[in-house]
Each structure stands twice: as structure tokens, then as C-alpha cells.
Amino acid sequence: MFLRLWFFCCIGSFLSLQAKQLEVAVHARSAILMNAETGAILYEKDSRISSFPASTTKIATALYVLDREKLNLEQTVTVSSEALKIRPPNGGSDVPAYWNGSDGTKMGLVKGEKVTLDALLHGLMLSSGNDAANVLAESFAETVPGFMEKLNGYLCDLGCKDTHFCNPHGYHYPDHFTTAYDLCLMTKKALQIPKFREIVSTLSYTKPKTNKQPESKLRLFNHLLTPGRFFYPKAIGVKTGYHSQGLNNLVAAAKDQGRTLIAVLLGCENKEERYRDAIRLFEMAFAEEKERARLFSAENLFVKELPGAKSILKSNLEGEVAIEFYPAEKPECKAFVYWQPLDLPIQKGQKVGEVRVLDQNGFLLQRQNLVAQERVEGTFLFRIKRFFKGLFRGSSDKT
């Protein structure tokens, strides 16, 4: 297959290395473990089934605000009475999906308070403030429903095809749902934003004094980052969530030896299970040792017919093409030959193209130059045509 790869040119040749999923038992109803850089999936358990995300919804809200809006984080916004409304005890079908519940988590905002966007984002992700989520939504779309329309469109473009959010905070609503896989995609994108990474790894934040309230402290809920029996030194965020219908949820990220992984656990019966599941997944993955596979040697031959050439262009690689990977991340990849624009004659040793190996997500795994094995001349007719073409071009330039 490798010797005939040139036939595929830029169409590519499929190389499957058959990844072996991590063998881990988790309590979560739905789970996934993904490489945050490559998108490779190391573990899945019903990751595409519909679930209630609870406050992990706030990852999407923070992502949209930080990614799509040009922010001055010191800009202040005024808290409206609408953003703070609480659902009546008996609810009702006409109650807006974004109204908070009496048992919903809050940052502690009050009507008319002028608060910075920076404080709101920290209140959203540390204190899990449903009030902060509504105020942020109103700040960028005038109304919360208007913001949700923008957010759902953004998430769809991101590839989250099985997600529909009715509010920016995750308080239960029947039509508010997502999947572990979609939450992983959101988090993968969010972790590319330095400010997001900073916020979700912050243990405490001092909310500045406002026109309505004195300075106050906001503290992180995520026990993977805080001192205690579930502290995990490799953890770098991200968000917990709970309500009675969705049960205990966790989106977590951890980094070790330059490799960042995302774990999503949805539907755990108790809050301790989600932390144990996450640590178990991370530790199993980080314990893997890299493997190496050679895809092409330097002796592999790549050929191309050039118009007007006396002979076929024969080329080989400057060195072997090999990839390193963790066993649970063995990539399904494609090898592509990219020929450079070539003009006769071709000199021996001249770079004529390159081989690139990409995984199933388009992530570049390896590249290597192709060089000509020997000089390739043009035919006599080709040289005559080139001579007269240059002659006519020179005459045209003079006139």
C-alpha cells in the first residue's frame, strides 16, 4: 500500500491502527474521556445519550461570552430585576426557563447593582451563580431568550448537534439537554481560551465592592482542585453540576507531561462518585506509555508523471515517517502526498513535495519532505516550446 501511495496524491491513503479503549468501570450513566488537543477519544460510555447537564451548562455560557464577544472585563453592567426572578413554588408551563429556582445556586447579586464582567464570569464558574448567568446573558443580547438563540446557534456550529439549551445556567427545564460528547466539545474549545483556563482553575476570587454591596469572597466548588480527599494535583478545572433530575455531573480537565485530557461524567448517583470516576479515568490514561509505529521508511518510492518530462519523477523521503501515540489514542489517520508546483528540469536532491499524516480530526501528526532521486529533463519538444514561449514573452515585454 505504501509504495503505491502516490496514486492517491491529495486524496489520501487510510491507515487504521485500532485504538484500544481504556478498560475502566465508572458509576456515571454517561461518560467520555477525550484528548483536549487532538480530540481523540480514550473512553466512552453512552456518551451520545441525552442528559440533563445542570450547572455544567455554564461552560457553554462562559465559552460563548469569551469567544464571541470583544470584552473589556472591567466594564460594569447593571443587574436587572428580571435576571433575579424566582419561579413560583408550583411552577407552571408559562414560567420562563431562565427564572431561577428558590434552591438554585446564586452569586448573591441584587437589583440595581453595578458589577464588572470579570466578577460575573467568576461568579458564574466559581459560585455557579444562576443570577450571574442571567445578567451575562442580558448584557450580550438584551434578553435571556435572545442570548439563548445566539448560544444554541454557536454550539451547533461547534459540532454540538445533540444540544438544546433553554437557559444560560442549567436549572432544570424539560427541553434543556445535551450529551457527554457535546459537553466535551464545548470544553475542548473553551480550554483554548487563556481567560477561561484561568477562571476555572481559580480557587477563590475577591468580588470588588459595588454600589450596592461590600467586597466579598467567591470560592470554587470543584473538589478536584480544593484541599481534601478528592484533591487531584493534575486537575486544572472545569465545572460541577447537580439537580434532582440530572443527578451529579462533572466536567473535569487534567494535565500531565504536557498532555491535557477532558473527562465528562453525567448522572452519578452521589457527588463522590463523579470525583472518583474522573480520577480513575485520568490515572488510567496518564499511566499509559507511548508506543511508536513506522508508517513509511526512507526507501519508499513516490513517483509522478510530469508533462513534457523525458522520464517519470522518482522521489523518496528524507527520513522515515513514524508516529508516537498512547495505546488508547491510536489514531485512524490518512497519509497525503502534496506535490509542489514543479518546473523542468528537476535537480537530483531537490524538494518536490511532502508526505503529511493527519488523524481523523485533521490534526497533523507527522510530515516529511520528498526529494528527487535523480535529475529529470524535459523532452526536446518541451524545450523547443519553452524556448519560443520565452522568446515571444520577451518580445511582448519590449513593446
C-alpha positions in Angstrom: 0.0 0.0 0.0 2.7 2.4 0.9 4.7 2.0 -2.3 1.6 2.9 -4.3 0.5 5.9 -2.2 1.4 8.3 -5.0 -1.8 7.2 -6.8 -3.9 8.9 -4.1 -2.0 12.2 -4.3 -4.1 14.6 -2.2 -6.9 12.2 -1.8 -5.0 10.2 0.8 -4.5 6.7 2.0 -6.3 5.4 5.1 -4.2 4.0 7.9 -6.0 2.3 10.8 -4.1 1.5 13.9 -7.1 0.3 16.0 -7.1 2.1 19.3 -8.0 0.0 22.4 -10.4 1.9 24.7 -9.3 2.2 28.3 -10.9 -0.6 30.5 -12.3 1.4 33.4 -15.6 0.9 35.3 -17.3 4.2 36.1 -20.5 4.9 38.0 -21.7 7.6 35.7 -24.7 6.9 33.5 -22.9 8.6 30.6 -19.2 9.4 30.3 -16.3 10.3 28.0 -12.6 10.9 28.1 -11.0 13.0 25.3 -7.6 14.4 24.5 -8.1 18.2 24.6 -5.6 18.9 21.8 -6.3 16.2 19.3 -10.0 15.3 20.0 -9.0 11.6 20.3 -11.5 9.6 22.4 -9.9 7.3 25.0 -13.1 6.1 26.7 -16.8 6.3 26.1 -19.9 5.0 28.0 -23.2 6.0 26.4 -21.7 9.4 25.6 -24.2 10.3 23.0 -27.4 9.8 25.0 -29.4 12.8 26.0 -28.8 14.1 29.5 -29.7 17.0 31.8 -26.4 18.9 32.3 -27.4 21.1 35.3 -24.7 23.7 36.0 -22.2 22.3 33.6 -24.3 24.4 31.1 -22.3 27.4 32.4 -19.3 26.1 30.5 -21.2 27.0 27.3 -22.2 30.4 28.6 -18.7 31.3 29.6 -17.3 30.0 26.3 -19.7 32.0 24.1 -19.1 35.2 26.0 -15.3 34.8 26.0 -15.0 33.5 22.4 -17.6 35.6 20.5 -17.6 38.9 22.3 -14.9 41.6 22.4 -14.7 42.0 26.2 -13.5 44.8 28.4 -13.6 42.7 31.6 -13.7 45.8 33.7 -16.8 47.0 32.0 -19.7 47.2 34.5 -23.3 46.1 33.8 -26.4 46.8 35.9 -28.3 43.8 37.4 -32.0 43.9 36.3 -34.9 42.6 38.3 -35.8 40.2 35.5 -32.4 38.5 35.9 -33.1 37.7 39.5 -36.7 36.4 39.3 -37.5 33.2 41.1 -40.0 30.6 39.9 -43.2 30.3 42.0 -43.3 27.1 44.1 -45.8 25.4 41.9 -44.1 26.5 38.7 -46.3 26.3 35.5 -45.8 25.9 31.8 -45.7 29.7 31.3 -42.8 30.3 33.6 -39.7 31.4 31.7 -37.0 28.8 31.5 -34.3 31.2 32.8 -36.1 32.1 36.0 -34.0 30.7 38.9 -35.4 28.3 41.5 -35.5 29.0 45.2 -33.0 26.2 45.6 -30.8 27.4 42.7 -27.2 28.4 43.3 -26.6 32.2 43.3 -23.7 34.6 43.3 -25.7 36.9 45.5 -26.4 39.8 43.2 -29.1 42.5 44.0 -31.3 44.6 41.8 -29.5 47.7 40.5 -26.1 46.5 41.4 -23.3 47.6 39.0 -20.9 44.7 38.6 -17.9 44.0 36.3 -18.0 41.3 33.6 -14.9 39.8 35.3 -16.8 39.4 38.5 -19.8 37.9 36.7 -17.6 35.3 35.0 -16.0 34.3 38.2 -19.4 34.2 39.9 -20.7 32.1 37.1 -17.9 29.5 37.2 -16.8 29.5 40.9 -20.0 30.1 42.8 -22.1 28.6 40.0 -24.3 31.7 40.1 -27.6 31.3 38.1 -28.1 35.1 38.7 -24.7 35.8 37.2 -25.6 33.7 34.1 -28.8 35.7 33.5 -27.0 39.0 33.9 -24.3 38.0 31.5 -27.0 36.8 29.0 -28.9 40.1 29.2 -25.6 42.0 28.8 -24.9 40.5 25.4 -28.4 40.1 23.9 -30.7 42.4 25.8 -32.9 39.5 26.8 -32.1 36.0 28.0 -34.1 34.2 25.3 -32.3 36.3 22.7 -29.0 35.2 24.2 -30.1 31.6 24.1 -30.9 31.8 20.4 -27.3 33.0 19.8 -25.8 30.4 22.1 -27.6 27.5 20.5 -26.6 28.6 17.0 -23.0 28.9 18.2 -23.0 25.4 19.7 -24.4 23.9 16.6 -21.7 25.4 14.5 -19.2 24.0 17.0 -20.5 20.5 16.2 -22.8 20.0 19.3 -25.6 18.5 17.3 -27.5 16.9 20.2 -27.7 20.0 22.4 -30.5 22.4 23.1 -30.2 24.9 26.0 -33.2 26.9 27.3 -31.3 28.9 29.9 -27.7 30.0 30.4 -27.3 28.3 33.8 -28.7 24.8 33.7 -31.6 25.0 36.2 -33.8 22.1 35.2 -36.2 22.6 32.3 -37.6 19.7 30.3 -36.3 20.8 26.9 -32.8 21.7 28.3 -30.5 18.9 27.3 -27.1 17.8 25.9 -24.7 14.8 25.8 -21.4 14.0 27.4 -19.8 14.1 24.0 -21.2 17.6 23.2 -20.1 18.9 26.6 -16.6 17.6 25.8 -16.6 19.5 22.5 -17.6 22.7 24.3 -14.9 22.2 26.9 -12.2 21.4 24.3 -13.0 24.7 22.6 -13.1 26.6 25.9 -9.8 25.3 27.1 -8.2 27.0 24.1 -9.1 30.4 25.7 -6.5 31.5 28.3 -9.0 33.5 30.3 -11.3 30.5 30.6 -8.5 28.3 31.8 -7.5 31.0 34.4 -11.1 31.3 35.7 -11.8 27.6 36.1 -8.6 26.9 37.9 -9.1 29.8 40.4 -9.7 28.7 43.9 -11.1 32.0 45.2 -11.9 35.4 43.8 -12.5 38.7 45.6 -15.6 40.4 44.2 -14.9 44.1 44.3 -17.1 46.5 46.3 -20.1 47.7 44.3 -22.6 50.5 44.6 -24.9 48.0 46.5 -22.6 45.6 48.3 -19.3 45.5 50.1 -16.3 43.4 48.9 -16.9 39.7 49.1 -15.1 36.4 48.5 -16.2 33.8 46.0 -15.0 30.2 46.4 -14.7 27.3 44.0 -17.0 24.3 44.4 -14.8 21.8 42.4 -13.3 19.4 45.0 -10.7 18.1 42.5 -8.9 21.5 42.9 -9.6 22.2 46.5 -7.8 20.7 49.6 -9.5 17.5 50.8 -9.8 13.8 50.0 -10.7 14.3 46.3 -7.9 16.8 45.6 -6.2 15.8 42.4 -2.9 17.7 41.7 -3.1 17.2 37.9 -6.6 18.8 37.7 -6.9 22.2 36.0 -10.8 22.7 36.1 -13.6 22.8 35.0 -17.3 22.6 36.4 -19.6 20.6 38.6 -23.4 20.4 38.3 -26.4 19.0 40.1 -30.1 18.9 40.2 -32.5 16.1 41.1 -33.4 15.2 37.5 -29.9 15.3 36.2 -28.2 14.0 39.3 -24.5 14.7 39.9 -22.4 15.8 37.0 -18.8 16.8 36.4 -16.7 18.1 33.6 -13.1 17.9 34.6 -9.7 18.6 32.9 -6.3 17.4 33.9 -2.8 17.9 32.6 0.3 15.7 32.9 3.6 15.8 31.0 2.1 18.3 28.5 -1.0 16.3 27.7 -4.4 17.6 28.6 -7.4 15.3 29.0 -11.1 16.1 29.5 -13.5 13.8 31.4 -17.3 14.3 31.4 -19.3 12.3 33.9 -23.1 12.7 33.8 -25.8 11.1 36.0 -23.9 9.9 39.1 -26.0 8.8 42.0 -23.9 10.7 44.5 -21.4 13.6 44.3 -18.5 11.5 45.4 -18.8 9.1 42.5 -18.2 11.8 39.9 -14.8 12.7 41.5 -13.8 9.0 41.9 -14.8 8.3 38.3 -12.8 11.3 37.0 -9.6 10.4 39.0 -9.9 6.8 37.9 -10.1 7.8 34.2 -7.3 10.3 34.4 -4.9 8.0 36.3 -5.6 5.1 33.9 -4.9 7.3 30.9 -1.8 9.0 32.3 -0.3 5.6 33.3 -0.1 4.6 29.6 3.3 4.6 28.0 3.7 5.8 24.4 4.1 3.4 21.5 5.7 4.1 18.2 4.7 2.9 14.7 6.6 3.4 11.5 4.3 4.2 8.6 6.9 4.8 5.8 10.6 4.2 5.5 13.1 6.4 3.7 13.3 3.7 0.9 9.6 4.0 0.0 9.2 5.2 -3.6 6.9 8.0 -4.7 6.5 8.7 -8.4 4.8 11.3 -10.5 4.4 11.9 -14.3 5.3 15.4 -15.3 4.0 16.9 -18.6 6.9 17.2 -21.0 9.3 15.1 -19.0 11.6 12.5 -20.5 11.1 10.2 -17.5 8.9 9.7 -14.5 9.9 11.7 -11.4 11.0 9.3 -8.8 11.3 10.6 -5.2 11.9 9.3 -1.7 11.5 10.6 1.8 14.4 12.4 3.5 13.7 10.2 6.6 11.2 7.7 7.9 7.6 8.8 8.8 6.7 7.5 12.2 4.2 8.5 14.8 4.1 8.1 18.6 0.8 7.6 20.4 -0.7 6.3 23.6 -2.5 2.9 23.2 -5.9 4.3 23.9 -5.3 7.1 21.4 -4.1 5.0 18.4 -5.3 7.3 15.6 -7.3 6.4 12.5 -5.3 8.6 10.1 -4.7 9.4 6.5 -1.4 9.9 4.7 -1.4 12.6 1.9 1.2 13.4 -0.7 1.4 17.1 -1.5 3.5 17.8 -4.7 5.0 21.2 -5.1 4.5 23.2 -8.3 7.3 21.7 -10.4 9.2 23.2 -13.3 11.6 21.1 -15.5 14.3 20.3 -15.2 14.2 18.8 -11.7 17.5 18.5 -9.9 18.7 15.5 -8.0 18.0 16.1 -4.3 15.5 18.9 -5.0 12.5 19.0 -2.7 9.4 18.1 -4.8 6.7 17.7 -2.2 6.0 16.2 1.2 4.0 13.5 2.9 1.7 14.5 5.7 -0.1 12.2 8.2 -3.3 13.6 9.7 -5.6 11.9 12.2 -9.4 11.6 11.8 -9.9 15.1 13.3 -7.5 16.7 10.8 -4.7 17.1 13.4 -1.3 17.0 11.8 0.7 14.0 13.3 3.8 14.0 11.1 5.3 15.4 7.9 8.4 14.6 5.9 9.9 16.1 2.7 10.0 14.2 -0.6 13.2 14.7 -2.7 14.0 13.7 -6.3 16.2 10.6 -6.7 17.7 11.8 -10.0 17.6 14.7 -12.4 14.6 14.8 -14.7 15.0 16.6 -18.1 12.3 17.9 -20.4 11.9 16.3 -23.9 13.3 18.0 -27.0 9.8 19.2 -28.0 9.2 20.6 -24.5 12.5 22.6 -24.6 11.7 23.9 -28.1 8.2 25.0 -26.9 9.7 26.7 -23.8 12.3 28.5 -26.0 9.7 30.0 -28.3 7.4 30.8 -25.4 10.2 32.7 -23.7 11.1 34.4 -26.9 7.6 35.7 -27.6 7.2 36.7 -23.9 10.5 38.7 -24.2 9.3 40.5 -27.4 5.9 41.3 -25.8 7.8 42.8 -22.8 9.8 45.1 -25.0 6.7 46.5 -26.8 
